[in-house]
Amino acid sequence: MAKKDELDEETMALINWCIEVEGFLVAGGATQKEAQDHIEEQVEWFTDLFYDGLTPEEAAKEALA
């Protein structure tokens, strides 16, 4: 049985994907804080992009468009 505070593999994959998206947003001109805030504010949209199979770079391009 997994500990209550452990995240499943899918959740960890999404978190790591968002971290990569953040890096691309910063490379595109956002500050780290702006990138983090945007991902947090649009978490449902980014989650959809993750499940749609977009790469972090593709998701960042969508966000910056």
NORVEN-V610549 format. One record per pair of residues at least 12 apart in sequence whose ideal C-beta (glycine too) atoms are under 10 Angstrom apart, sorted by the first residue. I is the first residue (numbers start at 1). J is the second residue. If there is no record, write none. Layout:
# NORVEN-V610549
I_J + I_J
This chain:
# NORVEN-V610549
10_50 + 10_51 + 13_50 + 14_43 + 14_46 + 14_47 + 14_50 + 14_51 + 15_50 + 16_56 + 17_46 + 17_47 + 17_49 + 17_50 + 17_54 + 17_55 + 17_56 + 17_59 + 18_35 + 18_36 + 18_39 + 18_40 + 18_43 + 18_46 + 18_47 + 18_49 + 18_50 + 18_56 + 18_59 + 19_35 + 19_36 + 19_39 + 19_56 + 20_55 + 20_56 + 20_57 + 20_59 + 20_60 + 21_35 + 21_38 + 21_39 + 21_46 + 21_49 + 21_50 + 21_54 + 21_55 + 21_56 + 21_57 + 21_58 + 21_59 + 21_60 + 21_61 + 21_62 + 21_63 + 22_34 + 22_35 + 22_36 + 22_38 + 22_39 + 22_56 + 22_60 + 23_35 + 23_56 + 23_57 + 23_60 + 24_55 + 24_56 + 24_57 + 24_58 + 24_59 + 24_60 + 24_61 + 24_63 + 24_64 + 25_38 + 25_39 + 25_56 + 25_59 + 25_60 + 25_61 + 25_63 + 25_64 + 26_60 + 27_57 + 27_60 + 27_64 + 28_57 + 28_60 + 28_61 + 28_63 + 28_64 + 29_64 + 30_60 + 30_63 + 30_64 + 35_60 + 35_63 + 38_60 + 38_63 + 38_64 + 39_59 + 39_60 + 39_63 + 42_63 + 45_59 + 45_62 + 45_63 + 46_59 + 46_60 + 46_62 + 46_63 + 49_62 + 49_63
